[in-house]
């Protein structure tokens, strides 16, 4: 599997108790940084409880609200400052995907 920006990173165990509702991918980088990609696979808002992760991280969201920027200004979208958020409990909009950058 190849994920742009995570080449050479170690893939970590990432389990979901409701795999038809959400999916995730976790990776550890060479400087011990952690990235978690999480997707809401449903048409409804979804609340997730993340266990085993640090309490906060920098969250970049791809949703109905940010899709236009991501599609038509991808460089600008990718370099925009990700928001620091608590991540123990995460709310996702319908079909939203998030990237969470954390330090181990």
Phi, psi and omega in degrees: 000141178235125175240120182304131180090350181239019180299133178082359179280155177276125176281136183249161176296133180214111183245150178233132181286343178229076188294347175273351181254327183213154176222151180215158176219129180241144180214149177245131181270177184295337178258022178071014174286154181241143173231136176235124174254127182228136180233136171273119183266010185243169178270010180240158173300147185223129175259131181238144172251119180262123179247151178081008180246157174303164186289335183217160178198173177267120189249126173248127186251136172244108184216186177304325182286333184248356185299319182301311178299316181296324181281318188258347176221059188300322180296318179295318179298315184291329182267352179299144181298125174284146182275136175282127183219150168292142186236010177300317174236127186236132176255129179242137175288167177307130178059017180285145175238139178233149170245126180243119177259130184221162169256141181289000000 
